[in-house]
């Protein structure tokens, strides 16, 4: 069955960029912009890594950051030994958000060169992450046509020499790559229900007002992680705090 690359890859670009911003845990709050097929402005760019991926689709991903973010990550308590280790968890989180793909070789690259390599692919788009309107990072993702090999330069890239002046090895096997994500914090939210209100209703709210939700009493609550529905459960009390007992893990975004 043919794969719609626009659906499987670049349509997930916003989710991938959100995963990148969430994985860093920096003091700055980064805002994810709108995906675009236009070439992003890289005047902010300081460092970049270029990642090859394959699986449901094959392609390349460029993660570009300014020097301040790169330094913050390198100065983190985890003390990553180099830029690839510092940006690795974010690149992995982005690939996981794209879909059923696995990571191939990862290299440090010139930001402009990395961007051009990705935008040259069949289906490519970029999204910029900003802080108070100032560009701080960019994620560029491109997919190769079905049946082609996006990583045709893999053998060359494995011997590429990054800014540190040493060859870059391919990223670790999948089990070890996933270990990089175990310490990443993600936003989990429990939702009891929803409702729609007019501005007039909002302005009329006072202490003691009751808002009726669109869910029956006793119905399961929903657990969202980074805005994605993960499970249904029932609200419980744990040591005087509310908790959620998981009743069903959701298999896909349709809620099944």
ChimeraX commands (.cxc) that place a marker at each C-alpha (Angstrom):
marker #1 position 0.00,0.00,0.00 radius 0.5
marker #1 position 1.44,3.39,-0.97 radius 0.5
marker #1 position 2.22,5.82,1.82 radius 0.5
marker #1 position 1.08,9.44,1.70 radius 0.5
marker #1 position 4.32,11.15,2.72 radius 0.5
marker #1 position 2.59,14.46,3.37 radius 0.5
marker #1 position 0.40,12.72,5.92 radius 0.5
marker #1 position 3.02,10.47,7.49 radius 0.5
marker #1 position 5.89,12.94,7.84 radius 0.5
marker #1 position 5.52,16.67,7.35 radius 0.5
marker #1 position 1.95,16.72,8.65 radius 0.5
marker #1 position 3.47,15.68,11.97 radius 0.5
marker #1 position 6.00,18.54,11.92 radius 0.5
marker #1 position 4.25,20.66,14.55 radius 0.5
marker #1 position 4.02,17.69,16.90 radius 0.5
marker #1 position 7.69,16.93,16.27 radius 0.5
marker #1 position 8.69,20.53,17.03 radius 0.5
marker #1 position 6.61,20.49,20.22 radius 0.5
marker #1 position 8.38,17.28,21.25 radius 0.5
marker #1 position 11.72,19.01,20.68 radius 0.5
marker #1 position 10.75,22.02,22.82 radius 0.5
marker #1 position 9.37,19.77,25.55 radius 0.5
marker #1 position 12.46,17.56,25.66 radius 0.5
marker #1 position 14.87,20.38,26.45 radius 0.5
marker #1 position 13.31,21.65,29.68 radius 0.5
marker #1 position 15.13,24.97,29.32 radius 0.5
marker #1 position 14.15,28.08,31.24 radius 0.5
marker #1 position 13.11,29.77,28.01 radius 0.5
marker #1 position 9.60,29.05,26.77 radius 0.5
marker #1 position 9.75,28.27,23.07 radius 0.5
marker #1 position 6.74,28.82,20.82 radius 0.5
marker #1 position 6.22,26.50,17.85 radius 0.5
marker #1 position 5.45,28.36,14.63 radius 0.5
marker #1 position 3.45,27.28,11.60 radius 0.5
marker #1 position 5.00,24.66,9.27 radius 0.5
marker #1 position 6.06,26.06,5.91 radius 0.5
marker #1 position 7.67,24.78,2.75 radius 0.5
marker #1 position 9.60,28.05,2.43 radius 0.5
marker #1 position 13.26,28.23,3.36 radius 0.5
marker #1 position 13.55,29.39,6.99 radius 0.5
marker #1 position 15.65,32.40,8.00 radius 0.5
marker #1 position 18.78,31.01,9.65 radius 0.5
marker #1 position 20.26,34.30,10.85 radius 0.5
marker #1 position 19.99,32.93,14.41 radius 0.5
marker #1 position 21.65,29.59,13.62 radius 0.5
marker #1 position 24.75,28.52,15.50 radius 0.5
marker #1 position 24.77,24.71,15.57 radius 0.5
marker #1 position 22.95,21.90,13.76 radius 0.5
marker #1 position 22.69,18.15,13.60 radius 0.5
marker #1 position 21.54,16.19,10.56 radius 0.5
marker #1 position 19.66,12.94,11.19 radius 0.5
marker #1 position 18.65,10.20,8.75 radius 0.5
marker #1 position 15.54,8.14,9.47 radius 0.5
marker #1 position 13.84,5.16,7.86 radius 0.5
marker #1 position 10.85,2.89,8.40 radius 0.5
marker #1 position 7.33,3.80,7.38 radius 0.5
marker #1 position 9.03,6.60,5.46 radius 0.5
marker #1 position 12.67,7.46,4.79 radius 0.5
marker #1 position 14.13,10.90,4.97 radius 0.5
marker #1 position 16.28,13.40,6.82 radius 0.5
marker #1 position 15.75,15.75,9.74 radius 0.5
marker #1 position 17.80,18.84,10.57 radius 0.5
marker #1 position 17.67,20.30,14.08 radius 0.5
marker #1 position 19.16,23.80,14.14 radius 0.5
marker #1 position 19.69,25.85,17.32 radius 0.5
marker #1 position 21.32,29.12,18.30 radius 0.5
marker #1 position 24.59,29.14,20.22 radius 0.5
marker #1 position 22.87,29.94,23.53 radius 0.5
marker #1 position 20.62,26.87,23.45 radius 0.5
marker #1 position 23.53,24.68,22.39 radius 0.5
marker #1 position 25.61,25.96,25.30 radius 0.5
marker #1 position 22.76,25.57,27.79 radius 0.5
marker #1 position 22.39,21.94,26.78 radius 0.5
marker #1 position 26.12,21.28,26.94 radius 0.5
marker #1 position 26.23,22.89,30.41 radius 0.5
marker #1 position 23.30,20.84,31.73 radius 0.5
marker #1 position 23.77,18.60,34.81 radius 0.5
marker #1 position 23.77,15.54,32.53 radius 0.5
marker #1 position 26.97,16.97,30.99 radius 0.5
marker #1 position 26.64,15.52,27.43 radius 0.5
marker #1 position 30.08,15.00,25.90 radius 0.5
marker #1 position 29.31,16.69,22.56 radius 0.5
marker #1 position 26.61,18.35,20.49 radius 0.5
marker #1 position 25.21,15.08,19.13 radius 0.5
marker #1 position 24.69,13.77,22.66 radius 0.5
marker #1 position 23.18,17.12,23.69 radius 0.5
marker #1 position 20.69,17.28,20.81 radius 0.5
marker #1 position 20.19,13.51,20.51 radius 0.5
marker #1 position 17.17,13.23,22.85 radius 0.5
marker #1 position 15.41,16.11,21.06 radius 0.5
marker #1 position 16.08,14.60,17.63 radius 0.5
marker #1 position 14.85,11.22,18.86 radius 0.5
marker #1 position 11.70,12.80,20.31 radius 0.5
marker #1 position 11.05,14.51,16.97 radius 0.5
marker #1 position 11.42,11.22,15.06 radius 0.5
marker #1 position 9.09,9.43,17.46 radius 0.5
marker #1 position 6.50,12.18,16.89 radius 0.5
marker #1 position 6.82,11.76,13.11 radius 0.5
marker #1 position 5.68,8.14,13.32 radius 0.5
marker #1 position 6.96,4.62,12.82 radius 0.5
marker #1 position 10.55,5.47,11.95 radius 0.5
marker #1 position 13.96,4.60,13.35 radius 0.5
marker #1 position 17.05,6.78,13.44 radius 0.5
marker #1 position 20.09,6.14,11.28 radius 0.5
marker #1 position 23.30,8.18,11.17 radius 0.5
marker #1 position 23.54,11.50,13.00 radius 0.5
marker #1 position 26.18,14.13,12.20 radius 0.5
marker #1 position 27.05,17.66,13.22 radius 0.5
marker #1 position 26.59,19.84,10.14 radius 0.5
marker #1 position 26.74,23.42,8.97 radius 0.5
marker #1 position 23.18,24.80,9.56 radius 0.5
marker #1 position 22.75,26.08,5.99 radius 0.5
marker #1 position 24.11,22.86,4.47 radius 0.5
marker #1 position 21.89,20.69,6.68 radius 0.5
marker #1 position 18.82,22.72,5.73 radius 0.5
marker #1 position 19.58,22.50,2.01 radius 0.5
marker #1 position 20.05,18.71,2.16 radius 0.5
marker #1 position 16.65,18.26,3.77 radius 0.5
marker #1 position 14.77,20.77,1.61 radius 0.5
marker #1 position 16.13,19.04,-1.50 radius 0.5
marker #1 position 14.01,15.97,-0.69 radius 0.5
marker #1 position 10.67,15.18,-2.31 radius 0.5
marker #1 position 8.42,16.29,0.57 radius 0.5
marker #1 position 9.99,18.82,2.92 radius 0.5
marker #1 position 8.90,21.52,5.34 radius 0.5
marker #1 position 10.27,23.48,8.26 radius 0.5
marker #1 position 9.02,25.04,11.47 radius 0.5
marker #1 position 10.70,27.71,13.59 radius 0.5
marker #1 position 10.73,27.80,17.39 radius 0.5
marker #1 position 10.73,31.31,18.84 radius 0.5
marker #1 position 11.13,32.99,22.21 radius 0.5
marker #1 position 9.10,36.21,22.45 radius 0.5
marker #1 position 9.15,36.50,18.68 radius 0.5
marker #1 position 12.89,35.84,18.34 radius 0.5
marker #1 position 13.90,32.74,16.40 radius 0.5
marker #1 position 15.92,30.36,18.58 radius 0.5
marker #1 position 15.68,27.01,16.77 radius 0.5
marker #1 position 14.31,25.35,13.65 radius 0.5
marker #1 position 13.26,21.84,12.69 radius 0.5
marker #1 position 13.42,20.85,9.02 radius 0.5
marker #1 position 12.05,17.48,7.90 radius 0.5
marker #1 position 12.00,15.94,4.46 radius 0.5
marker #1 position 10.87,12.56,3.11 radius 0.5
marker #1 position 12.23,10.77,0.07 radius 0.5
marker #1 position 9.87,9.42,-2.62 radius 0.5
marker #1 position 8.53,5.97,-1.82 radius 0.5
marker #1 position 10.99,3.28,-2.85 radius 0.5
marker #1 position 14.02,5.56,-2.89 radius 0.5
marker #1 position 16.72,5.68,-0.28 radius 0.5
marker #1 position 16.96,9.06,1.42 radius 0.5
marker #1 position 20.17,8.11,3.10 radius 0.5
marker #1 position 22.09,7.41,-0.11 radius 0.5
marker #1 position 24.95,9.41,1.39 radius 0.5
marker #1 position 24.97,7.35,4.58 radius 0.5
marker #1 position 28.34,5.77,3.94 radius 0.5
marker #1 position 29.87,9.19,3.36 radius 0.5
marker #1 position 28.13,10.73,6.36 radius 0.5
marker #1 position 29.36,8.02,8.71 radius 0.5
marker #1 position 32.86,9.23,8.02 radius 0.5
marker #1 position 31.96,12.93,8.17 radius 0.5
marker #1 position 34.00,15.10,10.49 radius 0.5
marker #1 position 31.95,17.42,12.73 radius 0.5
marker #1 position 32.99,20.71,14.24 radius 0.5
marker #1 position 34.77,18.91,17.08 radius 0.5
marker #1 position 37.20,17.47,14.50 radius 0.5
marker #1 position 36.47,13.75,14.98 radius 0.5
marker #1 position 34.45,11.19,12.97 radius 0.5
marker #1 position 30.86,10.80,14.03 radius 0.5
marker #1 position 29.54,7.32,14.69 radius 0.5
marker #1 position 25.96,6.40,13.82 radius 0.5
marker #1 position 23.50,6.84,16.61 radius 0.5
marker #1 position 23.19,3.91,19.02 radius 0.5
marker #1 position 20.84,0.95,18.45 radius 0.5
marker #1 position 17.11,1.57,19.10 radius 0.5
marker #1 position 17.06,0.21,22.67 radius 0.5
marker #1 position 19.85,2.55,23.74 radius 0.5
marker #1 position 18.32,5.51,21.88 radius 0.5
marker #1 position 15.09,5.09,23.80 radius 0.5
marker #1 position 17.05,5.14,27.06 radius 0.5
marker #1 position 17.95,8.74,26.24 radius 0.5
marker #1 position 14.27,9.67,26.56 radius 0.5
marker #1 position 13.63,8.10,29.96 radius 0.5
marker #1 position 14.56,11.29,31.80 radius 0.5
marker #1 position 12.61,13.62,29.49 radius 0.5
marker #1 position 9.74,15.36,31.28 radius 0.5
marker #1 position 6.41,15.59,29.48 radius 0.5
marker #1 position 3.25,17.49,30.37 radius 0.5
marker #1 position 0.46,15.17,31.55 radius 0.5
marker #1 position -3.10,16.49,31.94 radius 0.5
marker #1 position -6.27,14.81,33.22 radius 0.5
marker #1 position -9.47,16.08,31.59 radius 0.5
marker #1 position -12.86,15.58,33.26 radius 0.5
marker #1 position -14.88,17.08,30.43 radius 0.5
marker #1 position -15.39,20.09,28.19 radius 0.5
marker #1 position -17.97,22.74,27.48 radius 0.5
marker #1 position -18.48,25.77,25.26 radius 0.5
marker #1 position -19.24,29.18,26.73 radius 0.5
marker #1 position -20.01,32.58,25.29 radius 0.5
marker #1 position -17.98,35.59,26.33 radius 0.5
marker #1 position -21.07,36.85,28.14 radius 0.5
marker #1 position -21.19,33.61,30.19 radius 0.5
marker #1 position -17.52,33.96,31.06 radius 0.5
marker #1 position -17.93,37.54,32.19 radius 0.5
marker #1 position -20.86,36.47,34.37 radius 0.5
marker #1 position -18.83,33.90,36.32 radius 0.5
marker #1 position -18.74,34.43,40.05 radius 0.5
marker #1 position -17.52,32.42,43.04 radius 0.5
marker #1 position -19.85,29.47,43.57 radius 0.5
marker #1 position -20.95,29.28,39.93 radius 0.5
marker #1 position -21.34,25.77,38.50 radius 0.5
marker #1 position -20.23,24.92,34.96 radius 0.5
marker #1 position -21.84,21.86,33.37 radius 0.5
marker #1 position -19.46,19.65,31.41 radius 0.5
marker #1 position -20.24,17.40,28.44 radius 0.5
marker #1 position -19.57,14.20,30.41 radius 0.5
marker #1 position -21.89,12.16,32.60 radius 0.5
marker #1 position -21.11,11.74,36.29 radius 0.5
marker #1 position -18.98,8.64,36.82 radius 0.5
marker #1 position -17.73,8.57,33.21 radius 0.5
marker #1 position -13.97,7.95,32.78 radius 0.5
marker #1 position -11.62,10.91,32.70 radius 0.5
marker #1 position -9.04,11.30,29.91 radius 0.5
marker #1 position -5.26,11.38,30.29 radius 0.5
marker #1 position -3.42,13.56,27.78 radius 0.5
marker #1 position 0.37,13.67,27.41 radius 0.5
marker #1 position 1.67,16.67,25.45 radius 0.5
marker #1 position -1.85,17.15,24.09 radius 0.5
marker #1 position -2.28,13.56,22.87 radius 0.5
marker #1 position -4.90,11.22,24.33 radius 0.5
marker #1 position -3.10,8.34,26.06 radius 0.5
marker #1 position -5.59,6.61,28.38 radius 0.5
marker #1 position -8.98,6.63,30.13 radius 0.5
marker #1 position -9.26,6.28,33.89 radius 0.5
marker #1 position -11.17,7.05,37.06 radius 0.5
marker #1 position -10.35,9.83,39.49 radius 0.5
marker #1 position -9.17,8.62,42.91 radius 0.5
marker #1 position -7.70,10.22,46.04 radius 0.5
marker #1 position -4.07,9.39,46.91 radius 0.5
marker #1 position -2.74,10.79,50.20 radius 0.5
marker #1 position -5.18,13.73,50.09 radius 0.5
marker #1 position -4.28,14.45,46.44 radius 0.5
marker #1 position -6.28,13.59,43.36 radius 0.5
marker #1 position -4.97,10.75,41.20 radius 0.5
marker #1 position -6.05,8.77,38.15 radius 0.5
marker #1 position -6.46,4.99,38.09 radius 0.5
marker #1 position -5.86,3.85,34.51 radius 0.5
marker #1 position -8.73,1.80,33.11 radius 0.5
marker #1 position -7.80,1.63,29.44 radius 0.5
marker #1 position -4.76,2.61,27.43 radius 0.5
marker #1 position -5.75,4.20,24.11 radius 0.5
marker #1 position -4.33,2.38,21.09 radius 0.5
marker #1 position -4.56,5.28,18.64 radius 0.5
marker #1 position -5.81,8.85,18.29 radius 0.5
marker #1 position -9.37,7.73,17.53 radius 0.5
marker #1 position -9.71,6.71,21.17 radius 0.5
marker #1 position -9.95,2.96,20.56 radius 0.5
marker link #1:1,2 radius 0.2
marker link #1:2,3 radius 0.2
marker link #1:3,4 radius 0.2
marker link #1:4,5 radius 0.2
marker link #1:5,6 radius 0.2
marker link #1:6,7 radius 0.2
marker link #1:7,8 radius 0.2
marker link #1:8,9 radius 0.2
marker link #1:9,10 radius 0.2
marker link #1:10,11 radius 0.2
marker link #1:11,12 radius 0.2
marker link #1:12,13 radius 0.2
marker link #1:13,14 radius 0.2
marker link #1:14,15 radius 0.2
marker link #1:15,16 radius 0.2
marker link #1:16,17 radius 0.2
marker link #1:17,18 radius 0.2
marker link #1:18,19 radius 0.2
marker link #1:19,20 radius 0.2
marker link #1:20,21 radius 0.2
marker link #1:21,22 radius 0.2
marker link #1:22,23 radius 0.2
marker link #1:23,24 radius 0.2
marker link #1:24,25 radius 0.2
marker link #1:25,26 radius 0.2
marker link #1:26,27 radius 0.2
marker link #1:27,28 radius 0.2
marker link #1:28,29 radius 0.2
marker link #1:29,30 radius 0.2
marker link #1:30,31 radius 0.2
marker link #1:31,32 radius 0.2
marker link #1:32,33 radius 0.2
marker link #1:33,34 radius 0.2
marker link #1:34,35 radius 0.2
marker link #1:35,36 radius 0.2
marker link #1:36,37 radius 0.2
marker link #1:37,38 radius 0.2
marker link #1:38,39 radius 0.2
marker link #1:39,40 radius 0.2
marker link #1:40,41 radius 0.2
marker link #1:41,42 radius 0.2
marker link #1:42,43 radius 0.2
marker link #1:43,44 radius 0.2
marker link #1:44,45 radius 0.2
marker link #1:45,46 radius 0.2
marker link #1:46,47 radius 0.2
marker link #1:47,48 radius 0.2
marker link #1:48,49 radius 0.2
marker link #1:49,50 radius 0.2
marker link #1:50,51 radius 0.2
marker link #1:51,52 radius 0.2
marker link #1:52,53 radius 0.2
marker link #1:53,54 radius 0.2
marker link #1:54,55 radius 0.2
marker link #1:55,56 radius 0.2
marker link #1:56,57 radius 0.2
marker link #1:57,58 radius 0.2
marker link #1:58,59 radius 0.2
marker link #1:59,60 radius 0.2
marker link #1:60,61 radius 0.2
marker link #1:61,62 radius 0.2
marker link #1:62,63 radius 0.2
marker link #1:63,64 radius 0.2
marker link #1:64,65 radius 0.2
marker link #1:65,66 radius 0.2
marker link #1:66,67 radius 0.2
marker link #1:67,68 radius 0.2
marker link #1:68,69 radius 0.2
marker link #1:69,70 radius 0.2
marker link #1:70,71 radius 0.2
marker link #1:71,72 radius 0.2
marker link #1:72,73 radius 0.2
marker link #1:73,74 radius 0.2
marker link #1:74,75 radius 0.2
marker link #1:75,76 radius 0.2
marker link #1:76,77 radius 0.2
marker link #1:77,78 radius 0.2
marker link #1:78,79 radius 0.2
marker link #1:79,80 radius 0.2
marker link #1:80,81 radius 0.2
marker link #1:81,82 radius 0.2
marker link #1:82,83 radius 0.2
marker link #1:83,84 radius 0.2
marker link #1:84,85 radius 0.2
marker link #1:85,86 radius 0.2
marker link #1:86,87 radius 0.2
marker link #1:87,88 radius 0.2
marker link #1:88,89 radius 0.2
marker link #1:89,90 radius 0.2
marker link #1:90,91 radius 0.2
marker link #1:91,92 radius 0.2
marker link #1:92,93 radius 0.2
marker link #1:93,94 radius 0.2
marker link #1:94,95 radius 0.2
marker link #1:95,96 radius 0.2
marker link #1:96,97 radius 0.2
marker link #1:97,98 radius 0.2
marker link #1:98,99 radius 0.2
marker link #1:99,100 radius 0.2
marker link #1:100,101 radius 0.2
marker link #1:101,102 radius 0.2
marker link #1:102,103 radius 0.2
marker link #1:103,104 radius 0.2
marker link #1:104,105 radius 0.2
marker link #1:105,106 radius 0.2
marker link #1:106,107 radius 0.2
marker link #1:107,108 radius 0.2
marker link #1:108,109 radius 0.2
marker link #1:109,110 radius 0.2
marker link #1:110,111 radius 0.2
marker link #1:111,112 radius 0.2
marker link #1:112,113 radius 0.2
marker link #1:113,114 radius 0.2
marker link #1:114,115 radius 0.2
marker link #1:115,116 radius 0.2
marker link #1:116,117 radius 0.2
marker link #1:117,118 radius 0.2
marker link #1:118,119 radius 0.2
marker link #1:119,120 radius 0.2
marker link #1:120,121 radius 0.2
marker link #1:121,122 radius 0.2
marker link #1:122,123 radius 0.2
marker link #1:123,124 radius 0.2
marker link #1:124,125 radius 0.2
marker link #1:125,126 radius 0.2
marker link #1:126,127 radius 0.2
marker link #1:127,128 radius 0.2
marker link #1:128,129 radius 0.2
marker link #1:129,130 radius 0.2
marker link #1:130,131 radius 0.2
marker link #1:131,132 radius 0.2
marker link #1:132,133 radius 0.2
marker link #1:133,134 radius 0.2
marker link #1:134,135 radius 0.2
marker link #1:135,136 radius 0.2
marker link #1:136,137 radius 0.2
marker link #1:137,138 radius 0.2
marker link #1:138,139 radius 0.2
marker link #1:139,140 radius 0.2
marker link #1:140,141 radius 0.2
marker link #1:141,142 radius 0.2
marker link #1:142,143 radius 0.2
marker link #1:143,144 radius 0.2
marker link #1:144,145 radius 0.2
marker link #1:145,146 radius 0.2
marker link #1:146,147 radius 0.2
marker link #1:147,148 radius 0.2
marker link #1:148,149 radius 0.2
marker link #1:149,150 radius 0.2
marker link #1:150,151 radius 0.2
marker link #1:151,152 radius 0.2
marker link #1:152,153 radius 0.2
marker link #1:153,154 radius 0.2
marker link #1:154,155 radius 0.2
marker link #1:155,156 radius 0.2
marker link #1:156,157 radius 0.2
marker link #1:157,158 radius 0.2
marker link #1:158,159 radius 0.2
marker link #1:159,160 radius 0.2
marker link #1:160,161 radius 0.2
marker link #1:161,162 radius 0.2
marker link #1:162,163 radius 0.2
marker link #1:163,164 radius 0.2
marker link #1:164,165 radius 0.2
marker link #1:165,166 radius 0.2
marker link #1:166,167 radius 0.2
marker link #1:167,168 radius 0.2
marker link #1:168,169 radius 0.2
marker link #1:169,170 radius 0.2
marker link #1:170,171 radius 0.2
marker link #1:171,172 radius 0.2
marker link #1:172,173 radius 0.2
marker link #1:173,174 radius 0.2
marker link #1:174,175 radius 0.2
marker link #1:175,176 radius 0.2
marker link #1:176,177 radius 0.2
marker link #1:177,178 radius 0.2
marker link #1:178,179 radius 0.2
marker link #1:179,180 radius 0.2
marker link #1:180,181 radius 0.2
marker link #1:181,182 radius 0.2
marker link #1:182,183 radius 0.2
marker link #1:183,184 radius 0.2
marker link #1:184,185 radius 0.2
marker link #1:185,186 radius 0.2
marker link #1:186,187 radius 0.2
marker link #1:187,188 radius 0.2
marker link #1:188,189 radius 0.2
marker link #1:189,190 radius 0.2
marker link #1:190,191 radius 0.2
marker link #1:191,192 radius 0.2
marker link #1:192,193 radius 0.2
marker link #1:193,194 radius 0.2
marker link #1:194,195 radius 0.2
marker link #1:195,196 radius 0.2
marker link #1:196,197 radius 0.2
marker link #1:197,198 radius 0.2
marker link #1:198,199 radius 0.2
marker link #1:199,200 radius 0.2
marker link #1:200,201 radius 0.2
marker link #1:201,202 radius 0.2
marker link #1:202,203 radius 0.2
marker link #1:203,204 radius 0.2
marker link #1:204,205 radius 0.2
marker link #1:205,206 radius 0.2
marker link #1:206,207 radius 0.2
marker link #1:207,208 radius 0.2
marker link #1:208,209 radius 0.2
marker link #1:209,210 radius 0.2
marker link #1:210,211 radius 0.2
marker link #1:211,212 radius 0.2
marker link #1:212,213 radius 0.2
marker link #1:213,214 radius 0.2
marker link #1:214,215 radius 0.2
marker link #1:215,216 radius 0.2
marker link #1:216,217 radius 0.2
marker link #1:217,218 radius 0.2
marker link #1:218,219 radius 0.2
marker link #1:219,220 radius 0.2
marker link #1:220,221 radius 0.2
marker link #1:221,222 radius 0.2
marker link #1:222,223 radius 0.2
marker link #1:223,224 radius 0.2
marker link #1:224,225 radius 0.2
marker link #1:225,226 radius 0.2
marker link #1:226,227 radius 0.2
marker link #1:227,228 radius 0.2
marker link #1:228,229 radius 0.2
marker link #1:229,230 radius 0.2
marker link #1:230,231 radius 0.2
marker link #1:231,232 radius 0.2
marker link #1:232,233 radius 0.2
marker link #1:233,234 radius 0.2
marker link #1:234,235 radius 0.2
marker link #1:235,236 radius 0.2
marker link #1:236,237 radius 0.2
marker link #1:237,238 radius 0.2
marker link #1:238,239 radius 0.2
marker link #1:239,240 radius 0.2
marker link #1:240,241 radius 0.2
marker link #1:241,242 radius 0.2
marker link #1:242,243 radius 0.2
marker link #1:243,244 radius 0.2
marker link #1:244,245 radius 0.2
marker link #1:245,246 radius 0.2
marker link #1:246,247 radius 0.2
marker link #1:247,248 radius 0.2
marker link #1:248,249 radius 0.2
marker link #1:249,250 radius 0.2
marker link #1:250,251 radius 0.2
marker link #1:251,252 radius 0.2
marker link #1:252,253 radius 0.2
marker link #1:253,254 radius 0.2
marker link #1:254,255 radius 0.2
marker link #1:255,256 radius 0.2
view
